[in-house]
Structure formats: C-alpha cells, structure tokens
C-alpha cells in the first residue's frame, strides 16, 4: 500500500500549483529568473516530467520509487505529509478490508482528471469499479 500511495500522490498531486519568490538570480532550462521574481510553479507537471519519469502518464503502483513534489520540497515542504500518507494508507486498507471483492474495472476507459472548484483540487471524472462479493 505505501507504493500505491506514493504513486497516487505522484500521479495526482494534492496541491498542483504553488507560488514562490526567487531568492537569488537563477535560471531554469536557460530561462533567466531574477531575484525577487514571483513564480507560479506547477508541481503536478513536475510529477509528469518525461525527463524524470518513464511513461509518466501511466498510473503504475509497481513503478520504482523516486522523489516527487506532491508535497513540495526543501524548507517549504509540507509538514503534514507523513500524516497525509498514513491517512491514505489506513483509509484505503480499511476500504479494501471491508469490501474484499472491490476491483478496478479492467474494461473501463482510463479516467480523466477534471478541474472543479478552482485550480487547486483536481479530481477523477470517474473511477469505474467492479464488486464481486465472496
């Protein structure tokens, strides 16, 4: 379950955008960024970077773990990230324990991300499942 949670956070970042101010003159991929510039950074895009991830648009719980930016990084990293991961693991395990016949529907199309209620909270448009009681 920890690997599934890590992949879920990489695939669908809980906070896709963050704002920062450049503390020093720097550049990103050759683009100069002067100190004091305000930046809107797309963490969700970083988690889909083809230079860092193999087949980044595919949800793969068997993907070898690598660092991602779902909770940002460095001194601005989310302090609650460990609790959030634990809550995801506990809730998912509880759901699967109570409904052992619950499975993703292998015949359904891949769900798409939709943006509702602003840019900070993406969601799946659907999550087709099958339930086969024992």
C-alpha positions in Angstrom: 0.0 0.0 0.0 2.8 2.5 0.6 3.9 2.2 -3.0 0.4 2.7 -4.2 0.0 5.8 -2.1 3.3 7.2 -3.4 2.3 6.6 -7.0 -1.1 8.1 -6.4 0.5 11.3 -4.9 2.8 11.5 -7.9 0.1 10.8 -10.4 -2.5 13.2 -8.9 -0.7 15.9 -6.8 -2.9 17.1 -3.9 -1.7 20.7 -4.5 -0.8 21.0 -8.1 0.3 24.7 -8.0 2.4 26.7 -5.5 3.7 30.3 -5.6 7.2 31.2 -4.7 9.6 34.1 -5.0 13.1 33.7 -6.3 15.6 34.5 -3.5 18.6 34.8 -5.9 19.2 35.2 -9.6 18.9 31.8 -11.2 17.7 30.1 -14.4 15.5 27.2 -15.3 16.4 25.4 -18.5 18.2 28.5 -19.8 15.4 31.0 -18.8 16.8 33.7 -16.5 14.8 34.3 -13.4 15.9 37.5 -11.5 15.9 37.6 -7.7 12.5 38.8 -6.4 10.5 37.3 -9.3 7.2 35.8 -8.4 6.8 32.3 -9.7 3.7 30.1 -10.1 5.1 26.5 -10.1 3.1 23.5 -11.4 4.1 20.6 -9.1 1.6 18.4 -11.0 3.6 19.0 -14.2 6.9 18.2 -12.4 5.4 14.8 -11.5 4.7 14.1 -15.2 8.2 15.2 -16.4 9.3 12.8 -19.1 12.9 13.5 -18.4 12.5 12.2 -14.8 9.7 9.6 -15.2 9.3 6.6 -17.6 5.8 6.7 -19.1 4.7 9.5 -16.6 1.0 9.5 -17.8 0.5 5.8 -16.7 -0.6 5.0 -13.1 1.8 2.2 -12.0 1.9 1.1 -8.4 4.9 -1.1 -9.3 6.9 1.9 -10.5 10.3 2.1 -8.8 10.0 4.8 -6.1 11.6 8.1 -6.9 11.3 11.5 -5.3 8.4 13.6 -6.4 7.0 17.0 -5.5 3.5 16.2 -4.3 4.2 17.9 -1.0 6.8 20.4 -2.4 10.5 20.2 -1.4 13.1 21.8 0.7 12.4 24.2 3.6 8.8 24.7 2.2 7.9 21.0 2.2 4.5 20.2 3.8 4.9 19.4 7.4 1.8 17.2 7.3 3.0 15.0 4.5 3.7 11.9 6.7 0.3 12.1 8.4 -1.4 12.5 5.0 0.4 9.4 3.6 -0.5 7.4 6.7 -4.2 8.5 6.4 -4.3 7.5 2.8 -2.8 4.0 3.6 -5.2 3.4 6.6 -8.3 4.6 4.7 -7.5 2.6 1.6 -6.7 -0.6 3.6 -9.9 -0.2 5.6 -12.0 0.1 2.4 -10.3 -2.9 0.9 -10.7 -4.9 4.1 -14.5 -4.2 4.2 -15.0 -4.8 0.5 -12.6 -7.5 -0.5 -14.4 -8.1 -3.8 -13.8 -4.5 -4.9 -11.7 -4.2 -8.1 -10.9 -1.6 -10.7 -12.9 -2.3 -13.8 -10.3 -3.5 -16.4 -12.7 -3.0 -19.3 -13.5 0.7 -18.5 -11.7 3.6 -20.1 -8.9 5.3 -18.2 -10.5 8.0 -16.0 -9.6 11.6 -16.8 -8.7 14.4 -14.4 -11.2 17.2 -14.2 -10.7 20.6 -12.6 -13.7 21.8 -10.5 -13.9 24.4 -7.8 -10.7 26.2 -8.8 -7.2 25.1 -9.8 -6.1 23.6 -6.5 -8.1 20.4 -6.4 -8.2 18.1 -9.4 -10.4 15.0 -9.3 -11.0 12.0 -11.4 -14.1 12.3 -13.6 -15.0 8.7 -12.6 -13.5 5.6 -11.1 -15.1 2.5 -12.6 -15.0 -0.5 -10.3 -16.5 -4.0 -10.1 -17.7 -5.6 -6.9 -17.8 -9.3 -6.7 -18.9 -10.4 -3.3 -17.4 -13.6 -2.0 
